[in-house]
Amino acid sequence: MLSQLNIAPTLAEFFDVPLTSQARPVEQILKFAYSHKPSVVLLMVIDSLDYPFYTEFAEDLRAIHELVERNGILFVCETVNSPTTPAIGSILTGLRPESHGIFSNEDVGKSKIKSILEILEEAGHKTALVLETGGARPLLGKVSYVFGVDDREDIFEYDELIKTHTISVLKRHDVKLVFSHIRAIDRFAHRDWDLHAAARETAENMRAIAKAISARNGMLVICGDHETHFKDKKQRKLPATVPLIVCSP
């Protein structure tokens, strides 16, 4: 089974930049990328989208499932860590949390380990980051385009801003890799709110983002970060599995 640790090495191999990780690139993804020759790659993490949620809420997530059905590839991917920050750290570095040392927003700017975004920047490729302000701020000056969105009670408004910034930066033809992160499902799960509503909102945001990727002849990589964090319910067995989707909308 694939791991989230395989994502960064695969991107590094595609962009022909060095990245140190014991995880290997995924040949099936590389073949897909080489055949489509995308002008830009968007790596989108959907918070709390684990594989059981992806299947159980398939009707509400119709727009995401359609990306797989049209021309995409779907993998069942093993998670590395449960909290969001170390999980994203692993997705972007190909290393386990104990190796990359990123457990909180404060660690982002202190870690000596470079993310795939920073490695690409050093190789002369422009990248972009669309993230909650606390996690985005430490990468100012290290990534060409950094969009921080302040956390807020209205998580739909938050995700709307993430979507808007993501679509905006995808219009910049000098950008080669974009990382973005939406959170509605996680917030709704934590508070035991209507998960069907969160899934539908997430799917519609992804539909709009996929349209922007299509306009750039780009490649979209979607991955969950950890198991769905339900309020007052037994957590899913760990390590969890999440969907890893690769498509060219």
Secondary structure, DSSP 8 states (H G I E B T S, - for coil): -EEGGGHHHHHHHHHT-----SS---HHHHHHHHHH--S-EEEEEETT--HHHHHHTTTTTHHHHHHHHHH-EEEEEE-S-SSHHHHHHHHHHSS-HHHH---SHHHHTT-SS--HHHHHHHTT-EEEEEEEHHHHGGGBTTBSEEEEE---S-HHHHHHHHHHHHHHHHT-TTEEEEEEEE-HHHHHHHTT--HHHHHHHHHHHHHHHHHHHHHTT-EEEEEE-SS---TTS----SS-EEEEEEE--
